[in-house]
Amino acid sequence: MDRLQAMRVFTSVVESGSFSRAAEQLHLSATAASRHVAELEKHLGAQLLQRSTRRIHLTEIGANYYDRCRLILADVEEAEAQAATSESQPKGILRISLPHSFGLRYVAPLIPEFSKRYPELQLELSFSDRRVDLVEEGIDMAIRITGDLKTSLVARKLAPVRVVCCASTAYLNQHGTPQTPDDLSQHNCITYSYAPIANAWTFLRDGKPFEVQIKGRLRSNSGDMGRLAARDGLGITTLPVFIVCDDLRSGALTELLPDYPLPSINVYAVYLPGARRAARIKAMVEYLWDALGRGNPPWES
């Protein structure tokens, strides 16, 4: 039995959810793919997969073994890449999870050039603002935007992001302009579903955080929805500058409470420890670092 090949087949079956799809990806017959996994289970003396007519499920032993297989295969890939010539190109599939607004605005436009630079690399992009489990969902790398990154994953900071409080001129003309964060209690505030605190916003006074209670008639899991609602005069919102930078420049939105900034957040690339030096992940991380201004992001220019 070719143990490495059997591990590749097993991880591909888990990630694709199907023996036939895994076989197609690895250029094998479905029978050969099934045989590789069966031989691997026989070698280990343990059942890795529970098969049914509709779905394939990992056993508890299979889930633990899958985690280790990903790390081992990433190390093998790295070793092979280092042993190859310096002109070698990253190969294989790179699965990336991206936050919706940021991903569409700042990552999607970069993909065509990245693909030209690395023609042997296949990309699978998933857009969602929820926090994905990289192991459970077979994701190689994720972009996360937060001010409090707590993770066991490897993290590379890509860019800082200011968060601003803003509203349209039409709204301010009708309802007045808040002079302090406490004034927000008298306004309709547009809130974000994934915010760590549902009905409060955190500001800084002399560098120290403090919370103010807010209320409003619109909550959304989309930053773009909040932006559009604020532009149309529905209320006041807080959003990352990368979402509202064009509106602030054009005057469609006005930044409020400049003496009370909101805590900054950061854009991170996160990935599994065993993939720390995998060629395909390194290529994408370095490409994003350069494209996002090497610490001087385009949304601040």
N, C-alpha and C positions, 0 to 999 in steps of 0.2 A: 504494500500500500504506500502510495506517495502521500505522506502525512500532510505536508504543506498544501498540496493540491486539494486534499480532502477538507482541510480547514478553510481554504478559499471557497470551496463549493458550499460548505456549511454556512459560512457567514453570508454568502450571496443569497442562499435560500432564505435565511432569516430576514435579510434586508429587503429582498424583493417580495417575500411572502409566498413564493411559489417555486417548485422544482423546475417547472418549464421555463419560467422567466430567468431563473438563475442559470439554467443550462444554455439559454440563448445568449445571455451576457458573456458566458465563459466559452462559448462556441463548443458546447458538448451536446450530446443527446440527453433527453430527459432520463432515460434509463441509466446512462453513465453517471449523471448527477446523483440519482437515487442510490446507486451502488456505492459511490464515494462516501455518502453520509452513513449508509448502513455499515460499511467497513469501519468507519470511524467509531460508530457506536459499539461495534463488536470489539474493537481494539481497546476502548475505554471501559467496556463492561458496564455501560450506563446508557439509558435512553436520553437523547438530547432534544428530540422533537416529538410532539404529539400530533399525529396526522389525522385529519378528518376529511370528509368529502369537500368541505368548503374552505377550511382554513388550516394553517399550520401554527402550532403554539409551541413556545419554548417550555421545556420542563425547568424546574428550579436549577438542576445541575446544568442543563443546556444554557440557561441565562448566564450563569457564572462562567461557563466555558466560552460562550460567545464573547464576553468582555475580554477575556484573556486572548482569544484568537485575534480580535481586532488589534490589540497591542502588539502581539507577536508578528502579525502580517505587516503592520506599519513599520516595525523595526527591520523586517526582512526587506521591505521595499526601500527603506532608507539605505541599508547596507548595499543593496544592488545599485542604487543611484550613485552612491559614493564611489563604488568600484568601477562604474562606467566612465566614459570620457567626459570631459568638462562640458562638451556640447550637448550632453544628453538632456532630453526634455522631460518635464513631469508627465506621467502617464496615468491612465486609469480614470476613475470617476471621483469627482469632488462634489459632495452634497453639502449645500450651505443653507442655513436658516437665516432669514433676513426680516427685520421689522418692516412693516408695510410701507409707511411714508418714507422713511429714510432709505430703504432698499430701492424703491422705485425712483427716488430723486437722485441719489448719489452713487448707488452701486450699479443699477441696471444700465445706465449710459456707458459704464466702463467695460461691460462684458464683451461687446464685439471686438474691441482692441485687445483685451486679454486673451480671447479665443484665438485671434490671429497670432499672438505671440506664442501661445502654447497649443498648437493644433492637435496634439495627441492627447489632450486632456478633455474629458467629457464633464460638463457641468449640469447639476440638477439644483435649481433654485426654488426654495419654498418661502413664501411671504406670509408672515403672521406676526402679530404683536404679542401673542402668548409665549411664555417661556417653554421651550421644548426640552425634552430629555434626549441628549445626544445619543446615548447608548440605546435607549428604548426605541427611538425613531430612526436609527441608522444614519444620523447626521454626523458629518466629519467636522464641521465648523459652524459656529453661529456668530452673528453680530448682535451684541447686547448694548443697550443704552441705559445707563443707570448712574446714580450718584453713590450707590452703596453696593458694590459688587461683592457678593459672598458666594464663592464657588470653589470646588476642589479641582476645577479645570484649569488648564494653562490659559492665562489671559494676557493679551497684548493691547495696550492702550493705543488707539488710532487717532483720536482727536478729542479736544474739549468742546463742550457745548454749553452755551448760556441758555437759561430759561427766562422768558420775559412775561410780564403781565401786560396785556394789551386789549384794546377795544377800538371800534371804528369811531370816526368823528361824529357820525350821525347819532350813535348811541350816547356819546359823551355830551353832545349838544342837548339831547332830550333829558338825560338823567343826571348830568353833572359829572365832574371828574373827581375821583377819590384822591384825597391828599395824603392819607395814611392807610396802611392795610386795614385798620379797624373800620374804615369807611366802607369796606367791601360788604359788610353785613347788610347794607342798604341797597345792594345791587344784585342783578341777576347774573350769576356766575356759571359759566359753561365748564363742566368738569369732565375728567377723563376716567374711564372705567377701571383702568389698570393702575391708577395712582395708589400709592401705599396707604394713604388716608382718604377716606371717601369724601368727607365734608369739611376739610380743612386744607389750607395752603400754608406752606412754610416760607417765611421771609427771613432776611438777615438784618439785624440792627447792630451796628458796630461790630460786625463779624460774627455775632451770636444768633443762632436760629431761634425763632419764635413762631407759634402757630396762630392763625386767625380762623375762626369758624366762618364758613361761607354757605350759601344756599343758591339754588338755581333750578330752572325748569328743563335743562337739557344735560344729559350725561351720555357720552359716546365712547366706544372703544377705538375710535379713529381720530387721530390728531387732525387729519384733513377735514373731518366733519366739524370739529371745533373751530378750525380756522375759517371755514366758510360761514358758519353761524355768526362768528364774531365780525367778519367782514360785512355781513348783511344786517348788522346792528342789533343782534339778539341779546348780546350781553358782553361781559368781560371774561377773558380766558387767560390761562397760563400755558405757554407752549414753547418747545425748543426753538431756538432761532433758526435752525435749518428748515423749519416748516414755514415760518412767517417772514424770512429775511426779505423776500421780494415785496411783500405787502408793507413792511416797515419802510423800505426804500421809496416806494411809490406814494406813501401816505395813506394807503387803504386802511392800514392799522396804525395806531399810535401807541408807543411804549409808555406804560404808566409806572408811577411810584419809583422813579430812578434812584431815590435815596434809600430804598428798601429792596435790594436785589434778592432774587431767589437763589437758592443753592445751585451751583453748577453741576452738570452731569458729564459723563464721558462716553465716548464710543469705544467699545472693546471688541476684539476678535477673541473668541474662546474656543478651545478644542481639547481633546482628550490628551492626558499626559504622554501616552505611548506614541502619539502622533506628533510630538513636539518638533521633530526635525524632518517630518515627511515632506518630500519635495513638492507635492502638489499644494499642501497647506502653506508651506513657506512661500511659494510663488505668489499665492493669492494675498497673503498677509502683507508681504513687501510691496506688492502692486497697490494695494489699498492705502498703505502708509504713504507712498509717494503721491498717489492721486488725490488724497485728502489733505495734502499740503504739509506733510511731515510736522504736524503740530500747529500749523497755521491754516485752519480749515477755510474752504472757499465761501462758506456762508457768512464769514466775518469780514470778507473783503469788500 
